[in-house]
């Protein structure tokens, strides 16, 4: 990886198959969501709720790709290599939402979600 690079280049594979990342590769380990609780007399504190871990990416719709295959993705393992040295792994992920393709750009935005603890980020030493 490039010295001092903190964003930009990213690689993505799903169950060992590499996909072309156009951009907007995002992830959230989905640990805990905090929400402030309040009443008419003031702020009471906050509540904790589980948060859904996810990974998403804008991918290139290349020739050999079957868009319908994404709709069938369940229990997949996703690896993302980032230029900043991080490796993000999503285990037991399932595709959620639309799999619509933008034919003018040849791209599609795909989102996968999992259960708590299914997205882990590792920082290179």
C-alpha positions as protocol buffer text, in pm:
chain_id: "A"
residue {
  index: 1
  type: UNK
  ca { x: 0 y: 0 z: 0 }
}
residue {
  index: 2
  type: UNK
  ca { x: 110 y: 356 z: -65 }
}
residue {
  index: 3
  type: UNK
  ca { x: 273 y: 550 z: 217 }
}
residue {
  index: 4
  type: UNK
  ca { x: 48 y: 821 z: 361 }
}
residue {
  index: 5
  type: UNK
  ca { x: -248 y: 725 z: 140 }
}
residue {
  index: 6
  type: UNK
  ca { x: -568 y: 722 z: 341 }
}
residue {
  index: 7
  type: UNK
  ca { x: -838 y: 694 z: 76 }
}
residue {
  index: 8
  type: UNK
  ca { x: -896 y: 601 z: -285 }
}
residue {
  index: 9
  type: UNK
  ca { x: -804 y: 259 z: -419 }
}
residue {
  index: 10
  type: UNK
  ca { x: -1017 y: -33 z: -300 }
}
residue {
  index: 11
  type: UNK
  ca { x: -1061 y: -397 z: -402 }
}
residue {
  index: 12
  type: UNK
  ca { x: -1367 y: -613 z: -337 }
}
residue {
  index: 13
  type: UNK
  ca { x: -1429 y: -986 z: -363 }
}
residue {
  index: 14
  type: UNK
  ca { x: -1734 y: -1194 z: -277 }
}
residue {
  index: 15
  type: UNK
  ca { x: -1682 y: -1564 z: -207 }
}
residue {
  index: 16
  type: UNK
  ca { x: -1345 y: -1536 z: -383 }
}
residue {
  index: 17
  type: UNK
  ca { x: -1476 y: -1362 z: -699 }
}
residue {
  index: 18
  type: UNK
  ca { x: -1336 y: -1013 z: -764 }
}
residue {
  index: 19
  type: UNK
  ca { x: -1565 y: -730 z: -872 }
}
residue {
  index: 20
  type: UNK
  ca { x: -1485 y: -393 z: -1027 }
}
residue {
  index: 21
  type: UNK
  ca { x: -1537 y: -118 z: -770 }
}
residue {
  index: 22
  type: UNK
  ca { x: -1643 y: 213 z: -922 }
}
residue {
  index: 23
  type: UNK
  ca { x: -1664 y: 389 z: -587 }
}
residue {
  index: 24
  type: UNK
  ca { x: -1862 y: 451 z: -275 }
}
residue {
  index: 25
  type: UNK
  ca { x: -1741 y: 137 z: -99 }
}
residue {
  index: 26
  type: UNK
  ca { x: -1882 y: 183 z: 249 }
}
residue {
  index: 27
  type: UNK
  ca { x: -1914 y: -30 z: 558 }
}
residue {
  index: 28
  type: UNK
  ca { x: -2033 y: -13 z: 915 }
}
residue {
  index: 29
  type: UNK
  ca { x: -1948 y: -280 z: 1175 }
}
residue {
  index: 30
  type: UNK
  ca { x: -2292 y: -208 z: 1321 }
}
residue {
  index: 31
  type: UNK
  ca { x: -2224 y: -232 z: 1689 }
}
residue {
  index: 32
  type: UNK
  ca { x: -2457 y: -15 z: 1896 }
}
residue {
  index: 33
  type: UNK
  ca { x: -2680 y: 278 z: 1806 }
}
residue {
  index: 34
  type: UNK
  ca { x: -2737 y: 539 z: 2074 }
}
residue {
  index: 35
  type: UNK
  ca { x: -3045 y: 756 z: 2079 }
}
residue {
  index: 36
  type: UNK
  ca { x: -3108 y: 1036 z: 2326 }
}
residue {
  index: 37
  type: UNK
  ca { x: -3426 y: 997 z: 2530 }
}
residue {
  index: 38
  type: UNK
  ca { x: -3605 y: 1308 z: 2644 }
}
residue {
  index: 39
  type: UNK
  ca { x: -3926 y: 1421 z: 2801 }
}
residue {
  index: 40
  type: UNK
  ca { x: -4106 y: 1745 z: 2863 }
}
residue {
  index: 41
  type: UNK
  ca { x: -3888 y: 1804 z: 3167 }
}
residue {
  index: 42
  type: UNK
  ca { x: -3555 y: 1763 z: 2984 }
}
residue {
  index: 43
  type: UNK
  ca { x: -3306 y: 1506 z: 2863 }
}
residue {
  index: 44
  type: UNK
  ca { x: -3343 y: 1172 z: 3043 }
}
residue {
  index: 45
  type: UNK
  ca { x: -3042 y: 990 z: 2903 }
}
residue {
  index: 46
  type: UNK
  ca { x: -3012 y: 757 z: 2606 }
}
residue {
  index: 47
  type: UNK
  ca { x: -3115 y: 414 z: 2490 }
}
residue {
  index: 48
  type: UNK
  ca { x: -2899 y: 152 z: 2321 }
}
residue {
  index: 49
  type: UNK
  ca { x: -3022 y: -53 z: 2028 }
}
residue {
  index: 50
  type: UNK
  ca { x: -2844 y: -306 z: 1811 }
}
residue {
  index: 51
  type: UNK
  ca { x: -2728 y: -170 z: 1477 }
}
residue {
  index: 52
  type: UNK
  ca { x: -2729 y: -369 z: 1150 }
}
residue {
  index: 53
  type: UNK
  ca { x: -2377 y: -417 z: 1011 }
}
residue {
  index: 54
  type: UNK
  ca { x: -2347 y: -356 z: 637 }
}
residue {
  index: 55
  type: UNK
  ca { x: -2117 y: -325 z: 340 }
}
residue {
  index: 56
  type: UNK
  ca { x: -2211 y: -153 z: 15 }
}
residue {
  index: 57
  type: UNK
  ca { x: -2041 y: -60 z: -310 }
}
residue {
  index: 58
  type: UNK
  ca { x: -2102 y: 92 z: -649 }
}
residue {
  index: 59
  type: UNK
  ca { x: -1985 y: -176 z: -894 }
}
residue {
  index: 60
  type: UNK
  ca { x: -1921 y: -186 z: -1268 }
}
residue {
  index: 61
  type: UNK
  ca { x: -2167 y: -399 z: -1466 }
}
residue {
  index: 62
  type: UNK
  ca { x: -1909 y: -587 z: -1673 }
}
residue {
  index: 63
  type: UNK
  ca { x: -1988 y: -830 z: -1954 }
}
residue {
  index: 64
  type: UNK
  ca { x: -1974 y: -1162 z: -1768 }
}
residue {
  index: 65
  type: UNK
  ca { x: -2168 y: -1036 z: -1468 }
}
residue {
  index: 66
  type: UNK
  ca { x: -2525 y: -1157 z: -1402 }
}
residue {
  index: 67
  type: UNK
  ca { x: -2708 y: -888 z: -1208 }
}
residue {
  index: 68
  type: UNK
  ca { x: -2969 y: -1144 z: -1094 }
}
residue {
  index: 69
  type: UNK
  ca { x: -2692 y: -1333 z: -908 }
}
residue {
  index: 70
  type: UNK
  ca { x: -2670 y: -1047 z: -657 }
}
residue {
  index: 71
  type: UNK
  ca { x: -3037 y: -1088 z: -564 }
}
residue {
  index: 72
  type: UNK
  ca { x: -2964 y: -1448 z: -468 }
}
residue {
  index: 73
  type: UNK
  ca { x: -2667 y: -1368 z: -244 }
}
residue {
  index: 74
  type: UNK
  ca { x: -2710 y: -1510 z: 105 }
}
residue {
  index: 75
  type: UNK
  ca { x: -2447 y: -1623 z: 351 }
}
residue {
  index: 76
  type: UNK
  ca { x: -2165 y: -1473 z: 143 }
}
residue {
  index: 77
  type: UNK
  ca { x: -1820 y: -1363 z: 259 }
}
residue {
  index: 78
  type: UNK
  ca { x: -1703 y: -1023 z: 139 }
}
residue {
  index: 79
  type: UNK
  ca { x: -1343 y: -900 z: 154 }
}
residue {
  index: 80
  type: UNK
  ca { x: -1247 y: -539 z: 91 }
}
residue {
  index: 81
  type: UNK
  ca { x: -884 y: -424 z: 72 }
}
residue {
  index: 82
  type: UNK
  ca { x: -840 y: -51 z: 126 }
}
residue {
  index: 83
  type: UNK
  ca { x: -542 y: 166 z: 30 }
}
residue {
  index: 84
  type: UNK
  ca { x: -502 y: 274 z: 394 }
}
residue {
  index: 85
  type: UNK
  ca { x: -403 y: -81 z: 491 }
}
residue {
  index: 86
  type: UNK
  ca { x: -738 y: -194 z: 628 }
}
residue {
  index: 87
  type: UNK
  ca { x: -901 y: -522 z: 538 }
}
residue {
  index: 88
  type: UNK
  ca { x: -1276 y: -528 z: 594 }
}
residue {
  index: 89
  type: UNK
  ca { x: -1446 y: -865 z: 612 }
}
residue {
  index: 90
  type: UNK
  ca { x: -1820 y: -928 z: 603 }
}
residue {
  index: 91
  type: UNK
  ca { x: -1927 y: -1282 z: 692 }
}
residue {
  index: 92
  type: UNK
  ca { x: -2272 y: -1438 z: 653 }
}
residue {
  index: 93
  type: UNK
  ca { x: -2390 y: -1134 z: 457 }
}
residue {
  index: 94
  type: UNK
  ca { x: -2704 y: -1117 z: 242 }
}
residue {
  index: 95
  type: UNK
  ca { x: -2785 y: -873 z: -38 }
}
residue {
  index: 96
  type: UNK
  ca { x: -3068 y: -635 z: 52 }
}
residue {
  index: 97
  type: UNK
  ca { x: -3254 y: -368 z: -143 }
}
residue {
  index: 98
  type: UNK
  ca { x: -3252 y: -303 z: -515 }
}
residue {
  index: 99
  type: UNK
  ca { x: -3004 y: -432 z: -771 }
}
residue {
  index: 100
  type: UNK
  ca { x: -3088 y: -168 z: -1031 }
}
residue {
  index: 101
  type: UNK
  ca { x: -2833 y: -98 z: -1303 }
}
residue {
  index: 102
  type: UNK
  ca { x: -2756 y: 248 z: -1440 }
}
residue {
  index: 103
  type: UNK
  ca { x: -2705 y: 161 z: -1809 }
}
residue {
  index: 104
  type: UNK
  ca { x: -2567 y: 504 z: -1901 }
}
residue {
  index: 105
  type: UNK
  ca { x: -2275 y: 454 z: -1661 }
}
residue {
  index: 106
  type: UNK
  ca { x: -2276 y: 73 z: -1652 }
}
residue {
  index: 107
  type: UNK
  ca { x: -2289 y: 74 z: -1272 }
}
residue {
  index: 108
  type: UNK
  ca { x: -2501 y: -66 z: -991 }
}
residue {
  index: 109
  type: UNK
  ca { x: -2514 y: 3 z: -619 }
}
residue {
  index: 110
  type: UNK
  ca { x: -2532 y: -311 z: -407 }
}
residue {
  index: 111
  type: UNK
  ca { x: -2581 y: -341 z: -30 }
}
residue {
  index: 112
  type: UNK
  ca { x: -2525 y: -641 z: 195 }
}
residue {
  index: 113
  type: UNK
  ca { x: -2633 y: -670 z: 556 }
}
residue {
  index: 114
  type: UNK
  ca { x: -2554 y: -923 z: 827 }
}
residue {
  index: 115
  type: UNK
  ca { x: -2599 y: -1004 z: 1191 }
}
residue {
  index: 116
  type: UNK
  ca { x: -2415 y: -834 z: 1475 }
}
residue {
  index: 117
  type: UNK
  ca { x: -2041 y: -893 z: 1456 }
}
residue {
  index: 118
  type: UNK
  ca { x: -2045 y: -999 z: 1091 }
}
residue {
  index: 119
  type: UNK
  ca { x: -1838 y: -699 z: 967 }
}
residue {
  index: 120
  type: UNK
  ca { x: -1483 y: -670 z: 1105 }
}
residue {
  index: 121
  type: UNK
  ca { x: -1211 y: -422 z: 1014 }
}
residue {
  index: 122
  type: UNK
  ca { x: -844 y: -514 z: 1056 }
}
residue {
  index: 123
  type: UNK
  ca { x: -562 y: -260 z: 1038 }
}
residue {
  index: 124
  type: UNK
  ca { x: -231 y: -370 z: 888 }
}
residue {
  index: 125
  type: UNK
  ca { x: 56 y: -360 z: 1134 }
}
